[in-house]
Amino acid sequence: MHNLPQQTVLFPDLFSKPISVSFSKEHLSSNGGSLLLKAADRSMGLTRAIAETFLDERQPEKIRHEILDLTRQRIFSLASGYPDCNDADQLKQDPILKLLCGRAPITGDDLGSQPTLSRLENSATRGQLLSMSSRVAEVILRRQAQRRQGQRCPRRIIIDLDPTCDPTYGAQQMTLFNGYYDTWCYLPLVLTVSFDGERRKYPIAAILRPGTIKRKEVKGTLSVLRRVIPTLRRLFPSARLYFRADAEFAKPWLLKYLEEEDITYAISIASNSVLKELSSDRMKQARNISCILDESVTLHGEGIYQAGSWPHPRRLAYKAEVLVKDGDRRDNARYVVTNLPGNYGPQGIFTFYYGHSVMENTIKDLKNDLALDRTSCCSFAANQLRLIWSLAAFTLMHSLQEHIDDRELAKATMHTLRARLLKIAVLVRESTRRIVCSFTAHHPWSAIWLRCALSLGAASG
């Protein structure tokens, strides 16, 4: 670093002995463990697939930072815990980030600055973003297909779709006031897939949407499904496709599309007077049992229901539930429209549908740890690109978890994974023949890091 503080700080009486603090001129970094990200990206080809969708119209003789380098800088920085473009001004000389972007850690040129990264984000066109989203989904799904080679092919793939509120505080394009959330916001749409009985969900698409959505349409839903479903069927030809979503997506055109595509679905549906009448007998029974036992009671049932906008009746499962808390009782009826086969009873339908709730944890990881909600650009297209950056960083972190043999870390949040495996102090030395990264031998998770590195293709020295 060129501008290191020269002053030494002394705490003479804060601890049992005087403490002297100074900044070393050695080439140190706190991102030593992020070397694993480069190994994960090499096996997937994710950052290259994203970079290839950009059209570089810059004058070749004036180019200092290739599109691939800038793409990697942005995604690796996000995964390492630096979500803002502004961070680049302080990190462009970081030896590990330079190494991840293919530059010599000490003698190599600095990485891109904040203005350079901002110009890249604002250069993306709608066509490039659509192509980028498709390629990201393709890379993630192909990776999962390769992981499962030689094993039993997945028999079912479950697609989960869920919106999330992204509050905005500036003059971003298409940010609108949402009465339900009582704030100005975007409403991104996140799509995940899961395989067979696995609880892990793989986000493969993140679509930015305006802050309000018309009641009769759910923007982005069909477009993303039409891109993803052919890829799923090509890579997993023997798998049955399932779809789950909440009541926002119980639209006649979506149900028709899923049935035409032979996709099994379970979608929540909002209550109305007809549905209340359909479940009234079970609800009365649940109330009577709750009064006798003085505890919460849940009963299930099913019937045939046809909304006014539906061309034909459909199967409907309902839950008649009475909740008791602190002496108060309240009804909690829920309804799910489905075409699940007959061997799924009403309770089985709800058990299947409630697997959708795990989406909340996935979205929480994306927002809290990978900055999915850092949509502070003025341009709507630039903010969509930021969603793709976050999705790519999350995918690389997810890939690390797949190579970890520690049970706790294999299911930890992205924040915990980053703190234990990526944020490691390292001393970097560079010679004409090699680059040496020296970690402390006292790192608590060094053994796990080494095994993960070997699993990602490192050679034992």
C-alpha positions as CSV (number, residue, x, y, z in Angstrom):
1,M,0.0,0.0,0.0
2,H,1.3,3.4,-0.9
3,N,-0.1,5.5,1.9
4,L,0.4,3.7,5.1
5,P,-0.1,5.6,8.4
6,Q,3.4,6.2,10.0
7,Q,2.3,7.0,13.5
8,T,2.7,4.4,16.3
9,V,-0.1,4.2,18.8
10,L,0.6,3.3,22.4
11,F,-1.8,2.0,25.1
12,P,0.4,2.3,28.2
13,D,-2.2,1.3,30.8
14,L,-5.1,-0.4,29.0
15,F,-3.7,-3.9,29.5
16,S,-1.4,-5.7,31.9
17,K,1.6,-4.5,29.7
18,P,2.0,-1.5,27.5
19,I,0.7,-2.1,24.0
20,S,2.4,-0.6,20.9
21,V,0.5,-0.6,17.6
22,S,2.0,0.2,14.2
23,F,1.1,-0.6,10.5
24,S,3.5,-2.9,8.8
25,K,4.9,-2.2,5.3
26,E,4.8,-5.9,4.5
27,H,2.3,-6.9,1.8
28,L,-0.5,-8.2,4.0
29,S,-4.1,-8.9,3.3
30,S,-7.1,-9.9,5.4
31,N,-8.6,-11.8,2.5
32,G,-6.2,-14.7,2.3
33,G,-8.8,-17.4,2.4
34,S,-10.5,-16.0,-0.7
35,L,-8.0,-17.9,-2.8
36,L,-10.7,-20.7,-2.6
37,L,-13.1,-18.5,-4.6
38,K,-10.7,-18.5,-7.6
39,A,-10.5,-22.3,-7.4
40,A,-14.3,-22.6,-7.3
41,D,-14.7,-20.2,-10.2
42,R,-12.1,-22.1,-12.3
43,S,-14.1,-25.3,-12.0
44,M,-17.4,-23.6,-12.9
45,G,-16.3,-20.9,-15.4
46,L,-18.9,-18.6,-13.8
47,T,-17.1,-15.2,-14.0
48,R,-16.0,-15.9,-17.6
49,A,-19.5,-16.8,-18.7
50,I,-20.8,-13.5,-17.3
51,A,-17.9,-11.4,-18.7
52,E,-18.5,-12.8,-22.2
53,T,-22.0,-11.3,-22.4
54,F,-20.6,-7.8,-22.2
55,L,-19.9,-5.9,-25.5
56,D,-16.7,-4.0,-25.0
57,E,-16.9,-0.9,-27.1
58,R,-13.9,0.9,-25.6
59,Q,-10.9,1.9,-27.7
60,P,-8.5,-1.1,-27.4
61,E,-5.4,1.1,-27.1
62,K,-6.9,2.8,-24.0
63,I,-8.0,-0.2,-22.1
64,R,-6.3,-0.8,-18.8
65,H,-8.8,-3.2,-17.2
66,E,-10.3,-6.0,-19.2
67,I,-14.0,-6.8,-18.8
68,L,-13.1,-10.2,-17.3
69,D,-10.9,-8.6,-14.7
70,L,-13.5,-6.1,-13.7
71,T,-16.2,-8.8,-13.5
72,R,-14.0,-10.9,-11.2
73,Q,-13.0,-7.9,-9.1
74,R,-16.7,-7.1,-8.5
75,I,-17.8,-10.6,-7.7
76,F,-14.8,-11.7,-5.6
77,S,-15.1,-8.4,-3.6
78,L,-18.8,-9.2,-2.9
79,A,-18.0,-12.7,-1.8
80,S,-15.2,-11.3,0.4
81,G,-17.6,-8.9,2.2
82,Y,-17.1,-5.7,0.2
83,P,-20.5,-4.9,-1.4
84,D,-20.0,-1.3,-2.6
85,C,-18.1,0.0,-5.6
86,N,-16.7,2.6,-3.3
87,D,-14.7,-0.1,-1.6
88,A,-12.6,-0.5,-4.7
89,D,-10.7,2.7,-4.1
90,Q,-9.3,1.2,-0.9
91,L,-9.0,-2.4,-2.2
92,K,-7.5,-1.9,-5.6
93,Q,-4.0,-2.5,-4.2
94,D,-5.0,-5.5,-2.1
95,P,-2.5,-8.3,-3.0
96,I,-5.0,-11.1,-2.7
97,L,-7.7,-9.4,-4.8
98,K,-5.1,-8.6,-7.4
99,L,-4.1,-12.2,-7.4
100,L,-7.7,-13.4,-7.8
101,C,-8.1,-11.1,-10.9
102,G,-5.0,-12.6,-12.6
103,R,-2.5,-9.9,-11.6
104,A,0.8,-10.1,-9.8
105,P,0.0,-9.4,-6.2
106,I,2.8,-6.9,-5.6
107,T,4.3,-5.8,-8.9
108,G,1.0,-6.0,-10.9
109,D,-1.0,-3.0,-11.8
110,D,-3.8,-1.8,-9.5
111,L,-7.3,-3.0,-10.0
112,G,-10.2,-0.9,-11.3
113,S,-11.3,2.1,-9.3
114,Q,-14.9,2.9,-8.3
115,P,-15.6,5.1,-11.4
116,T,-14.3,2.3,-13.6
117,L,-16.6,-0.3,-12.0
118,S,-19.5,2.1,-12.1
119,R,-19.1,2.7,-15.8
120,L,-19.2,-1.1,-16.3
121,E,-22.4,-1.5,-14.3
122,N,-24.1,1.3,-16.2
123,S,-23.0,-0.1,-19.6
124,A,-25.1,-3.2,-19.4
125,T,-28.1,-3.4,-21.9
126,R,-31.3,-5.2,-21.5
127,G,-30.3,-7.8,-24.0
128,Q,-27.0,-8.4,-22.3
129,L,-28.7,-8.8,-18.9
130,L,-31.1,-11.4,-20.3
131,S,-28.2,-13.3,-21.8
132,M,-26.2,-13.0,-18.6
133,S,-29.1,-14.3,-16.5
134,S,-29.5,-17.3,-18.8
135,R,-25.8,-18.1,-18.8
136,V,-25.6,-17.9,-15.0
137,A,-28.5,-20.4,-14.7
138,E,-26.9,-22.6,-17.3
139,V,-23.6,-22.7,-15.4
140,I,-25.2,-23.4,-12.0
141,L,-27.4,-26.2,-13.4
142,R,-24.6,-27.8,-15.4
143,R,-22.5,-27.8,-12.3
144,Q,-25.2,-29.6,-10.4
145,A,-25.6,-32.1,-13.3
146,Q,-21.8,-32.8,-13.2
147,R,-21.8,-33.3,-9.4
148,R,-24.5,-35.9,-9.8
149,Q,-22.8,-37.9,-12.6
150,G,-22.3,-41.5,-11.5
151,Q,-25.0,-41.2,-8.9
152,R,-28.7,-41.8,-9.1
153,C,-30.2,-39.2,-11.3
154,P,-32.6,-36.8,-9.5
155,R,-36.2,-38.0,-9.7
156,R,-37.7,-34.7,-9.0
157,I,-36.6,-31.1,-9.1
158,I,-38.5,-28.5,-7.1
159,I,-38.7,-24.9,-8.4
160,D,-39.5,-22.3,-5.7
161,L,-40.3,-18.7,-6.6
162,D,-40.6,-16.0,-4.0
163,P,-40.5,-12.1,-4.0
164,T,-38.7,-10.0,-1.5
165,C,-39.0,-6.3,-0.5
166,D,-35.9,-4.2,-1.3
167,P,-36.4,-0.7,0.3
168,T,-34.9,2.2,-1.7
169,Y,-33.9,5.6,-0.4
170,G,-32.9,7.5,-3.5
171,A,-34.1,8.4,-7.0
172,Q,-33.6,4.9,-8.6
173,Q,-35.6,4.2,-11.7
174,M,-38.9,2.4,-11.2
175,T,-38.7,2.5,-7.4
176,L,-42.4,2.9,-6.3
177,F,-44.3,3.1,-3.1
178,N,-45.7,-0.3,-2.0
179,G,-48.7,-0.1,0.3
180,Y,-48.3,-3.6,1.7
181,Y,-44.7,-3.0,2.8
182,D,-45.4,0.7,3.5
183,T,-42.2,1.8,1.8
184,W,-40.6,2.9,-1.4
185,C,-39.0,-0.3,-2.8
186,Y,-38.1,-2.7,-5.5
187,L,-39.7,-6.2,-5.4
188,P,-37.0,-8.6,-6.7
189,L,-38.0,-12.1,-7.6
190,V,-35.8,-15.0,-6.6
191,L,-36.0,-18.5,-8.2
192,T,-34.3,-21.5,-6.6
193,V,-34.2,-25.2,-7.5
194,S,-33.7,-28.2,-5.1
195,F,-33.1,-31.9,-5.9
196,D,-35.1,-34.8,-4.5
197,G,-35.2,-34.6,-0.7
198,E,-32.3,-32.1,-0.3
199,R,-33.1,-29.1,1.9
200,R,-30.4,-27.0,0.2
201,K,-31.8,-24.6,-2.4
202,Y,-29.7,-23.3,-5.3
203,P,-30.7,-19.8,-6.5
204,I,-30.4,-19.7,-10.3
205,A,-32.2,-16.4,-11.1
206,A,-32.8,-13.0,-9.5
207,I,-35.1,-10.6,-11.4
208,L,-35.5,-7.0,-10.4
209,R,-39.0,-5.7,-10.5
210,P,-40.7,-2.3,-9.8
211,G,-42.0,-1.6,-6.4
212,T,-45.6,-2.2,-7.3
213,I,-47.0,-5.1,-9.4
214,K,-50.4,-5.1,-11.0
215,R,-52.9,-7.5,-9.4
216,K,-53.5,-9.4,-12.7
217,E,-49.9,-10.0,-13.5
218,V,-46.7,-11.0,-11.9
219,K,-43.9,-9.4,-13.8
220,G,-41.0,-11.5,-14.8
221,T,-42.5,-14.9,-13.8
222,L,-43.2,-16.4,-17.2
223,S,-40.0,-15.0,-18.8
224,V,-37.8,-16.6,-16.1
225,L,-39.7,-19.9,-16.2
226,R,-39.4,-20.0,-20.0
227,R,-35.7,-19.6,-19.8
228,V,-35.1,-22.0,-16.9
229,I,-37.4,-25.0,-17.6
230,P,-35.9,-26.0,-21.0
231,T,-32.4,-25.9,-19.4
232,L,-33.6,-28.1,-16.6
233,R,-35.2,-30.6,-19.0
234,R,-32.1,-30.7,-21.1
235,L,-29.7,-31.3,-18.3
236,F,-32.0,-33.6,-16.2
237,P,-34.2,-35.3,-18.8
238,S,-35.5,-38.0,-16.4
239,A,-36.5,-35.7,-13.6
240,R,-40.1,-34.6,-12.8
241,L,-40.5,-30.9,-12.3
242,Y,-42.4,-29.4,-9.4
243,F,-43.3,-25.8,-8.6
244,R,-44.1,-24.0,-5.4
245,A,-45.1,-20.4,-4.7
246,D,-47.2,-18.2,-2.5
247,A,-50.6,-16.7,-3.2
248,E,-49.2,-13.8,-5.3
249,F,-48.6,-16.4,-8.1
250,A,-52.1,-18.1,-8.0
251,K,-52.9,-16.6,-11.4
252,P,-55.0,-18.4,-14.1
253,W,-52.4,-17.8,-16.8
254,L,-49.6,-19.3,-14.6
255,L,-51.7,-22.3,-13.7
256,K,-52.5,-22.9,-17.4
257,Y,-48.8,-22.6,-18.3
258,L,-47.7,-25.1,-15.6
259,E,-50.3,-27.6,-16.7
260,E,-49.4,-27.2,-20.4
261,E,-45.7,-27.8,-19.5
262,D,-46.7,-30.9,-17.4
263,I,-45.3,-29.4,-14.2
264,T,-46.7,-30.5,-10.8
265,Y,-47.5,-27.5,-8.6
266,A,-48.6,-26.5,-5.1
267,I,-49.5,-22.8,-4.8
268,S,-51.1,-21.0,-1.9
269,I,-54.3,-19.2,-2.6
270,A,-55.9,-16.4,-0.7
271,S,-59.1,-17.0,1.3
272,N,-62.5,-16.0,0.1
273,S,-66.1,-16.7,1.1
274,V,-66.4,-19.8,-1.1
275,L,-63.2,-21.3,0.4
276,K,-64.4,-20.5,3.9
277,E,-67.6,-22.3,3.2
278,L,-65.7,-25.3,1.8
279,S,-63.6,-25.6,5.0
280,S,-66.3,-24.6,7.4
281,D,-67.2,-28.1,8.7
282,R,-63.5,-28.9,9.4
283,M,-63.0,-25.5,11.1
284,K,-66.0,-26.1,13.4
285,Q,-64.6,-29.5,14.3
286,A,-61.2,-27.9,15.0
287,R,-62.8,-25.3,17.3
288,N,-64.7,-27.9,19.2
289,I,-61.6,-30.1,19.8
290,S,-59.5,-27.0,20.7
291,C,-62.1,-26.0,23.4
292,I,-62.1,-29.5,24.9
293,L,-58.3,-29.9,24.9
294,D,-57.5,-26.2,25.4
295,E,-54.6,-26.3,22.9
296,S,-54.0,-25.6,19.2
297,V,-55.6,-28.1,16.8
298,T,-54.9,-28.6,13.1
299,L,-57.1,-30.6,10.7
300,H,-56.8,-31.0,7.0
301,G,-59.3,-31.6,4.2
302,E,-59.6,-31.2,0.4
303,G,-62.2,-30.4,-2.2
304,I,-62.8,-29.2,-5.8
305,Y,-62.7,-25.5,-6.4
306,Q,-63.2,-23.3,-9.5
307,A,-62.4,-19.6,-9.3
308,G,-64.4,-17.3,-11.6
309,S,-61.4,-16.7,-13.8
310,W,-60.5,-20.4,-14.1
311,P,-61.7,-22.4,-17.2
312,H,-62.2,-25.6,-15.1
313,P,-62.2,-26.9,-11.5
314,R,-59.0,-27.7,-9.7
315,R,-58.0,-29.8,-6.7
316,L,-57.8,-27.7,-3.5
317,A,-56.3,-28.8,-0.1
318,Y,-57.1,-26.8,3.0
319,K,-55.9,-26.6,6.6
320,A,-58.4,-25.9,9.3
321,E,-56.4,-24.7,12.3
322,V,-57.2,-23.1,15.6
323,L,-54.2,-21.5,17.4
324,V,-54.3,-21.0,21.2
325,K,-51.8,-18.7,22.8
326,D,-52.1,-17.0,26.2
327,G,-55.7,-18.0,26.5
328,D,-56.7,-16.5,23.1
329,R,-58.0,-18.5,20.2
330,R,-57.9,-17.6,16.6
331,D,-58.7,-19.4,13.3
332,N,-55.8,-19.9,10.9
333,A,-57.2,-21.4,7.7
334,R,-54.9,-21.9,4.7
335,Y,-55.6,-23.1,1.1
336,V,-53.4,-24.6,-1.5
337,V,-54.4,-25.3,-5.2
338,T,-52.5,-28.3,-6.6
339,N,-52.3,-31.0,-9.2
340,L,-50.2,-33.3,-7.0
341,P,-51.1,-37.0,-7.6
342,G,-53.8,-38.7,-5.5
343,N,-51.3,-40.5,-3.3
344,Y,-50.7,-37.1,-1.7
345,G,-53.4,-36.6,0.9
346,P,-54.3,-33.1,2.2
347,Q,-51.7,-33.2,5.0
348,G,-49.1,-34.5,2.5
349,I,-49.9,-31.6,0.2
350,F,-49.3,-29.1,3.0
351,T,-46.1,-30.9,4.0
352,F,-44.8,-30.6,0.5
353,Y,-45.9,-27.0,0.2
354,Y,-44.3,-25.9,3.5
355,G,-40.9,-26.9,2.1
356,H,-41.2,-23.6,0.3
357,S,-40.7,-21.7,3.6
358,V,-36.9,-22.5,3.5
359,M,-36.8,-19.8,0.7
360,E,-36.8,-17.2,3.5
361,N,-33.4,-18.4,4.7
362,T,-31.9,-18.4,1.2
363,I,-33.2,-14.9,0.5
364,K,-31.9,-13.8,3.9
365,D,-28.4,-15.0,3.1
366,L,-28.6,-13.3,-0.3
367,K,-29.6,-10.0,1.2
368,N,-27.7,-9.9,4.5
369,D,-24.4,-11.5,3.4
370,L,-24.2,-11.0,-0.4
371,A,-25.9,-7.6,-0.7
372,L,-28.8,-8.6,-3.0
373,D,-30.6,-5.4,-1.7
374,R,-27.7,-3.0,-2.5
375,T,-29.6,-1.5,-5.5
376,S,-28.4,2.1,-5.1
377,C,-27.6,2.8,-8.7
378,C,-29.9,5.3,-10.5
379,S,-30.3,3.0,-13.5
380,F,-32.8,0.1,-13.3
381,A,-30.5,-1.9,-15.6
382,A,-27.5,-1.3,-13.4
383,N,-29.4,-2.5,-10.4
384,Q,-30.4,-5.6,-12.2
385,L,-26.7,-6.2,-12.9
386,R,-26.0,-5.9,-9.2
387,L,-28.5,-8.7,-8.5
388,I,-26.6,-10.9,-10.9
389,W,-23.3,-10.0,-9.2
390,S,-24.8,-11.0,-5.8
391,L,-26.2,-14.2,-7.3
392,A,-22.8,-15.1,-8.8
393,A,-21.0,-14.4,-5.5
394,F,-23.5,-16.5,-3.6
395,T,-23.0,-19.4,-6.1
396,L,-19.2,-19.4,-5.5
397,M,-19.8,-19.4,-1.8
398,H,-22.3,-22.2,-2.2
399,S,-19.7,-24.1,-4.2
400,L,-17.2,-23.9,-1.3
401,Q,-19.8,-25.4,1.0
402,E,-20.1,-28.4,-1.3
403,H,-16.4,-29.1,-0.9
404,I,-16.4,-28.7,2.9
405,D,-16.3,-31.9,5.0
406,D,-17.3,-30.2,8.3
407,R,-21.0,-30.6,9.1
408,E,-21.3,-27.3,10.9
409,L,-19.8,-25.2,8.1
410,A,-21.5,-27.2,5.4
411,K,-24.8,-25.8,6.5
412,A,-23.6,-22.4,8.0
413,T,-24.7,-19.0,6.8
414,M,-22.6,-17.2,4.2
415,H,-21.5,-14.8,6.9
416,T,-20.1,-17.6,9.0
417,L,-18.5,-19.3,6.1
418,R,-16.8,-16.0,5.1
419,A,-15.6,-15.3,8.6
420,R,-14.0,-18.7,9.1
421,L,-12.6,-19.6,5.7
422,L,-12.1,-16.3,3.7
423,K,-11.2,-13.6,6.2
424,I,-7.8,-14.9,7.1
425,A,-4.7,-12.7,7.5
426,V,-2.0,-13.6,5.0
427,L,1.5,-12.3,4.2
428,V,2.2,-12.3,0.5
429,R,5.7,-12.5,-1.1
430,E,6.4,-12.5,-4.8
431,S,9.6,-13.6,-6.6
432,T,10.4,-14.2,-10.2
433,R,9.6,-17.9,-9.8
434,R,6.6,-18.1,-7.4
435,I,4.2,-16.4,-5.1
436,V,4.1,-17.4,-1.5
437,C,1.1,-16.8,0.8
438,S,1.9,-17.4,4.5
439,F,-1.0,-17.9,6.9
440,T,-0.8,-18.2,10.6
441,A,-0.6,-21.7,11.9
442,H,-3.0,-20.7,14.7
443,H,-6.0,-20.2,12.5
444,P,-8.8,-22.2,14.2
445,W,-10.2,-23.6,10.9
446,S,-6.9,-24.2,9.1
447,A,-7.4,-27.9,8.7
448,I,-10.9,-27.4,7.2
449,W,-9.5,-24.8,4.8
450,L,-6.7,-27.1,3.6
451,R,-9.1,-30.0,3.0
452,C,-11.4,-27.7,1.1
453,A,-8.5,-26.4,-1.0
454,L,-7.4,-30.0,-1.8
455,S,-11.0,-30.9,-2.8
456,L,-11.0,-27.9,-5.2
457,G,-7.9,-29.1,-7.0
458,A,-5.0,-27.9,-5.0
459,A,-1.9,-30.1,-4.9
460,S,-0.4,-31.3,-1.6
461,G,3.1,-29.8,-1.2
